[in-house]
């Protein structure tokens, strides 16, 4: 499989950005972004699409850590006195 050309890469990135914007605007409800998802999957290789979706999840997790801080899973809520 040959490497994507500059034009193909740009089309993929544009499709990714449009899909991600739709997801953000619709609180990650993919059912409202099906057309953007189809274009994204058509413009990007499967490997790239998989990577970008993992990247988006990581970026969302990172933002959550920055805004909410780290909360261990086994931590019990503190009782108010």
N, C-alpha and C positions, 0 to 999 in steps of 0.2 A: 504494500500500500504506500503510495508516494505521499510525501509531506504536503499538507495543504498550502496553496498559494497564498500570497498576501491578501488577495481579494476574497478567497474562501474563508480565511481566518477572520477577516473583518465582518463578513456576513454572519459567521457563527457568533462572534462577540456581540453584534447588534441584536441578533435573535435572542441571545442569552439575556442581554440587558432588558429587552422588551418583556420577556417572560418573567424575569425577576421583578421588574416594576409592577407587572400585573399581579404577581403573587403578593407583593408588599401591599398594594392598594386593596387587595381582597383578603387580607389576613391569612395568607397561605392556602386559600381555598382553590385548589387546582381545577375544580369543575368550572370555575368562572374564567379560566385561562386556557382552555383547551386549544384554541386556535394558535395562541402564542406558543404553547408547548409543542404543537405539531411542527410549526416553523422552526423552532429551536432544535428539535430532534432531526429535522430534515437538513438543516444547515450545518450541524455539528456531527462529527464522528461519534460513535457510541462511547468511545473512551473519553472523549472530551466532555460529552454531555454528563456522563457519570461523575467525572472529576468536578465539573462546575456545580453539580447539585450537592456533592459532598462539601465543596468549598463554601457554598451558601449556608449549609447547616453549621459548619464550623464558624463562619463569620457571625451568624445569629447567636451561637453559643458564646462566642467571645464578647459580643455586645452585652449579652445578658450578664456575664461575669463582671463587666465593667460597671454596669448600672446597678445590679443587685448584690454584687459581691459573691464570694464563694460560700456555699452552704452545704456542709457535709450531709450525706444522705441519712446517716444514722443519728444526726443531731435531733434531740427532742425539743420542742418549743418550750421556752422558759415561761413559767407561770408568773403572772403579774401579781405583785404584792399589794 
